[in-house]
Amino acid sequence: MRAALNSLSHHGALRNARILGNPVARAQLAAGAALVGWHGGAQGWWRHGNGGYGWVGPLFWPFAYYDIYDYTIWGDGAPFWGYGYLDLYAGMFGPYGYGGLSGYQELGAPRRGQQRRAASFAQMCADDSGEIAGLPIDQIARAIEPTEVQGAALDDLAEASIKAAQTIRASCPTQIAATAPGRLAVMQRRIEGMISAVELVRPPLEKLYGLLNDEQKARFNALAEDERKKAASASSGPGCSVAASATVAWPAEEIETRVHPDDTQHAALKALQDATVRADETLKAACQPADIMTPTARLEAIARRLDTMMQAVTSVRTALEDFYATLSDEQKAQFEAIGPKRTS
């Protein structure tokens, strides 16, 4: 574990803005960290279509800050829209046993004497330094060549982007959640942090965009258009995962065999399964919209998607906690063992 996490920060990879600005590199970094504590095979079943992972140990949504900006500024939706039901399912049936999770160090800011690998791993939560959090601002400035008034608005956007990164970083877990309700609570807090971050960025972005003339808006929009042309040959598709329910079917037989629920528990389990079905259908229906041409509209689409994900997680978490409350300690242990036992 120690060697693997150290390798992620080789030559400062996790603090290098150019590397972290590449979604392929981020997916590779997330995959390397996600599989360190897992022993189910070379590829985990909770893997995203772009090769990354929505859960890296106890952390949900690594590099969330970058995924938001990739879609807002560059129009690359695959990393952001790849999140959905599969991650909710992985929250309920966590792929890591406690032994695997215990290898992950505390994700928050390192205390004095704590080894540097923890600080490097924390970069997956978000980086609130101006050098990295303000990364898109430089490209925007070069594209629009702002006037003095527009430059002041761009400065406001830069300040908001750093605050947004700080907000997302604050949603990073500092302790391991070893139960299914605990993991969904972590998931919910992370999404809440992302929603708050979007609300911080949206007003200054809309103000800046409103101050631009048509030519400047066209150049701003062209940042994403140019990026789409570069990725035209890629086969990543729209990025929104709509087939997760087919690849990770509800483990009814495993629950029955392991937990042996009584009639009361069966009723609560049925309510939980129904809640997950509704969440799956809701997330599928709210997939990535096509042909959004402006950054303000893309950020609005992100806000709507995060709201939808929050509703899905909240409803499933409520049903899960109701079911979990009916279980004995032995039944809870058997339920938690389902995820790590699943194969790729």
N, C-alpha and C positions, 0 to 999 in steps of 0.2 A: 504494500500500500504506500509506504513512504517513498519508495523508488518511483512508483508510477506517478504520484502527485508531483514529485520533484521534476519529472520529465516534462510535465505540462508547462512548467515555467522555464524551461530551458532557453537560455538567452533572452529571458524576459518576454516570452511569447504572450503570456496573459496580461502583460502591461504594454504591449505594443499596439498602438492604435491602428496601424496599417493591417496587421494580422487580424485583429478582432473585427475590423471593418469588413472582412471577407466572410460571408455566411458559410461557405464551404469549410473554411478553416475552423470556424466556431463549432460547426457540427462535428468535425473530427476531434476537437478538444473535448467537447461534451461526451462523445462516444468513448473516448479514452478514459475519462473519469467515471462514466456511468458503469462501465464493465469491470472496473477494478475490483469492486467488492462483490461481484456476482459470479456464480460458478455454474450457470446453466448452459453454457456453450459460447461460441464465438460471437453470436448475435442475439441480443435479448429480444424477447417478444414485444416489448414496449417501445421498440425503435420507430422513429419517424421515417417518413418517406424520403427525406433528404439525408438520412444517415445519422442524424442527431438523436438526442433523447430528451423527452420532456421531464423525466425524473433522473437526477444524478445524485444517487444516495438519498439523503434527506431533503435535497433541494429540488423544488419544482420551478420549472421554466428558467434554466440557466441562460444568461445573456439576454434577458427580457428587454433591457433598454435598447440593445442593438436591433432586436427584431422589430420593435416599434419604429425605429428610425429607418431601418432598411425599407419598410413598406411606405412610410410617410414621404421620405425624401427621394428614395431611389426607385420606388415602385416594385421592389422585390418582395412579393407576398408569401413565397414558399415557407420561410422560417416561421413567420407569425401565424399564418392560416393553417399550418400543419398541426396546431394544437387543437384538441377536441376531445371526443369521447374516449379515445384510447388512453389519454392521460388521466381522465376521471376514473376509468377502469383500473389503471395502474395505481391510482391512489387508494382504491378499495382493496385491491389484491396486490399489495406492494411486492415487487420482485425480489426484495432483499430480505434475508433473514437477519436476526439481530446481530449475529456474528459478523456479517458483511457490513452492516451499518456502523458497527462500532469502530470500524477502521477509518471512517471519515472524521476528520478533525472538526472542531468548532468552526462554523462558517463566518462568524462575525469578525470584527476587528481584533487582531491578535494582541494579547496582553504581553507585558514585558517578559522576555525570556522564551516566548512561544516561538516555535520554529517557523521559518519563512514560508514553508509550503502551505500553511493555513492561510496566510495572507494572499498567496497566489491563487488558491482555490476560491477565496472570497471574491475574486474578480468576476466570477461567474454570476455573482449576485447583482452587481452593477458597479461601475467606477464613477465616483463623484468628483474626480479631478478635472480641472478645466481643460487639460490637454486632451483627455479622451472624451469626457462628457460633451464638450463643445465641438467635437469632430465635424459634424455636418455644417456648422456655421461657416467655416472657411470656404467650403465648396459653394454654399449659397451666396456668400459675398462675392466670390469671383464670377458667379453666373449673372447676378443682377446688377453689379456695380452700383451700390446704393448711393443715394443722395445723403445729405447730412441728416435729414429727418428720417429717412429710411434706415440709415445707419444706427440711429438711436433705437429704432424699433427692433433692428437686428440684435443690438446689444441686449435688449429686454428678452428676446428669444433665447439668446445664449445663456443669460442668467437663469431663465426658467428651465432650460434644458439641464443645467447643473442641479437645480433643486429637484427636478424630476428624477434624475439619477440617484440623488440622495434618498428620495422617497422610496424608490424601488429597492435600493440597497437595505433600507430599514425594514423591509418586509422579508428579508432573508432569515431563515431559521437559525437559531443559535444552539438548539438542542435537537436531538434525534426524536422523531415521533415514531414510536414502535407499534402503534395500533392504527387500524383503518380509520376510525373517527379522528384520531390525531393527525393523520396524513391529509385528510380532507380539510381539516382546520388550517393546516399549513398552506394547502392549495388555495383556500379561500382568502387567507391573509395576503398571499402573493398577488392574487388577482385584484384585491382591494388596493394594494399599493400601486399596481399598474394603472388602475382606473384613476387614482389620485394624480399620478404622474401625467397622464394624458390631459386631465383637467388643468394642470399647471401650464402645459405647453400650448394648449389650443388657443386661448385668447391672444397671446403675443404672436402666434403664427398667423392667425386670422387678421390681426391688425397689420402685420407686415405685408401680407399678401394684398390686403385692401389698399395699401399705399402705392403699390406698383402700377406702372403703366402697362399697356397691353404687350409691348415688346419685352419688358422685364418679366412679366408673367409667363410669356412664351419660353423665355430662357430658363426660368425656374422649372417650368413643366418639363422642359427638354432634358433635365437631369435624369428623370425617370425614363423618358422615351429613349435616350441614348443607352441607358442600362438595359432596357428591354431588348434593344437591337443586339447588344452584346450577348444576351442570354437566349436569343431566338432559337438557337439550335439545341438548347437544353430540353430535357424530357421531364422536368419536374412538374409540369402541369400547373393548375391553379393553386396548388399548395394546400387546399382545404381537404382534410382527411374525411371522406364520406364512407369508407368501407371498413372502419374499425370494428363495428359491431359484428361483421362477418368473420373477421380474423380473430377476435377475442370473444367468443360466445360466452354467455352467462354460464358459469360452472355449476349448474343445478345439481348434477349427480355428485360432484365432489363435495358440495356443501352438505348434501343429504348423507353421504357416506361418512364424512368426518364429524359433522356437528350433531347429527341425529336429532333434528328439531322436533319439539312437541307441537301440539295443535296451536297453542298461543304463539310460539315462535314461528310456526309456518305462516300464520297470518301476518306477522311483522315482516317476515322474509318476502312474502308476496308483495307487500306494500313497497319494500325496498326494490324488488325487481321491476315493479311497475314504474317506480320513480326513475330508474336508470333507463328504461325504454323511452319514457317521455323526454328525458334529457338527451338521449341519443337522437331522437327525432327532431328536437328543437335545434340542436347544434348542426344537424345536417341541413335543416331549412334555412339556417342563417349563415350560409357559406359565403366565400369571398365573392363580392360583386365584380362584374367584369367592366373593363374600360373606364375606370375612374381616372381622370386625367390630371387632377390638381392635388397638391399635397394636403390642402385643407380638407378636401373631400375624403382623401384616404385616411386622415386622422379621425375624421368623423366615423368612417366605417370601422376603424379600430375600436373606437369608443362603444359602438353598438355591439360589436362582437364580444368585447370584454363584459358588457352588461349581460349578454346572453349566457356567457360562460358562468358568470356569477350566479345567475338564476338557476342554472343547471346544477352547479356544485352545491348551492344552498339547499335545494330541494332534496337532492340525494343524501347530503349530509344529515338532514333532519330525519329521513327515513332510516338511514344507517344507524344513527344514534338510538333511535327507538328500538331497532332490532337488537343492537348490541347490548342494550340494557336488560334484555330478557335472557341473555346467555350466562352460563356459569363460567368460572375462570377456565375450566378445562375446555369448554366449547369455544371460548374466545381464542385460546391457544390453537385449537384445531382450525378455526376460521383463518387466523393469521398465517397458518402454514400453507394455505392454498397457493398463494402467489409464488413463493420461492420454489415450490415443487413443479410449477409449470415449465414446460420446455419450450425452446424456440421453434 
